[in-house]
Amino acid sequence: MTYPDEHQADATAVNLTIRTAAGRLRIIPVWQALGAHAVQARRTRVHCSRRHNFDEMTVTFESVPVEELAEIATRLNAQPWVVTASLHTPVVKESTPDVRG
């Protein structure tokens, strides 16, 4: 079952995405790597793709400096079970006014 995302993308939000081989995602070590910033996580998404043989966890933060999240991503990338850990800023689509004449 899925639930609608009640949170609108915020211009200051940053996603930390951790990708591993299928079956290798370690949730607890990811949360431990977040350290004191774990309580500032706004949203978490876990995705398993058996078709492409990977697992992925994305944690969204709003008030954590990008530099600190980059340091966490670097530490996670050093783990042998992590394929990649990266930061992304969600794209916010601006609404365009309806200009029908």
C-alpha positions as CSV (number, residue, x, y, z in Angstrom):
1,M,0.0,0.0,0.0
2,T,1.3,3.4,-0.8
3,Y,0.4,6.7,0.8
4,P,0.4,10.1,-0.9
5,D,3.4,12.2,0.0
6,E,2.0,15.1,2.1
7,H,5.2,17.0,2.0
8,Q,5.9,19.4,-0.8
9,A,9.4,19.6,-2.1
10,D,11.3,22.3,-0.4
11,A,14.1,24.3,-2.2
12,T,16.4,23.7,0.8
13,A,15.7,19.9,0.8
14,V,18.6,17.5,0.1
15,N,18.3,13.8,-0.6
16,L,21.0,11.4,0.5
17,T,20.7,8.2,-1.6
18,I,22.5,5.0,-0.8
19,R,22.6,2.2,-3.5
20,T,23.7,-1.4,-2.9
21,A,23.6,-4.7,-4.7
22,A,20.2,-6.4,-4.1
23,G,20.0,-7.9,-0.7
24,R,23.0,-5.9,0.7
25,L,21.3,-2.8,2.0
26,R,22.1,-2.3,5.7
27,I,19.5,0.0,7.2
28,I,20.9,0.2,10.7
29,P,24.5,1.1,9.7
30,V,23.0,3.8,7.4
31,W,21.1,5.4,10.3
32,Q,24.2,5.1,12.5
33,A,26.2,6.9,9.8
34,L,23.7,9.8,9.9
35,G,24.7,10.3,13.6
36,A,23.1,13.3,15.2
37,H,21.5,14.3,11.9
38,A,19.2,11.2,11.9
39,V,16.6,13.1,13.9
40,Q,16.5,15.7,11.2
41,A,15.4,13.3,8.5
42,R,12.1,14.4,7.0
43,R,11.3,11.5,4.7
44,T,12.8,8.0,4.0
45,R,12.2,5.9,1.0
46,V,13.5,2.3,0.4
47,H,13.3,0.8,-3.1
48,C,14.3,-2.7,-4.2
49,S,14.7,-3.4,-7.9
50,R,15.0,-7.1,-8.6
51,R,15.0,-6.3,-12.3
52,H,18.1,-4.2,-12.1
53,N,19.5,-6.0,-9.1
54,F,19.9,-3.2,-6.6
55,D,18.5,-1.8,-3.4
56,E,18.3,1.9,-2.7
57,M,17.5,4.0,0.4
58,T,16.9,7.8,0.1
59,V,16.7,10.0,3.1
60,T,15.5,13.6,2.7
61,F,16.8,16.4,5.0
62,E,15.9,20.1,5.1
63,S,18.0,21.7,7.7
64,V,21.3,19.9,7.5
65,P,24.2,21.7,5.8
66,V,25.1,20.0,2.4
67,E,28.8,19.9,3.5
68,E,27.9,17.7,6.5
69,L,25.8,15.4,4.3
70,A,28.6,15.2,1.8
71,E,30.9,14.0,4.6
72,I,28.4,11.3,5.5
73,A,28.1,10.2,1.9
74,T,31.9,10.0,1.7
75,R,32.0,7.7,4.8
76,L,29.2,5.5,3.4
77,N,31.0,5.3,0.1
78,A,33.9,3.8,1.9
79,Q,31.8,0.8,3.1
80,P,32.3,-2.4,1.0
81,W,28.6,-3.0,0.8
82,V,27.8,0.4,-0.7
83,V,27.8,0.7,-4.5
84,T,27.3,4.5,-4.3
85,A,26.1,7.2,-1.8
86,S,25.2,10.5,-3.4
87,L,23.4,13.8,-2.7
88,H,20.6,15.2,-4.8
89,T,18.5,18.3,-4.6
90,P,14.9,17.6,-5.6
91,V,13.7,19.5,-8.6
92,V,10.8,21.9,-7.8
93,K,8.5,22.6,-10.7
94,E,7.3,26.1,-10.7
95,S,3.7,26.5,-11.7
96,T,3.1,28.5,-14.8
97,P,0.1,30.8,-14.9
98,D,-2.7,29.8,-17.2
99,V,-2.7,32.5,-19.9
100,R,-5.6,31.5,-22.1
101,G,-7.0,34.3,-24.1
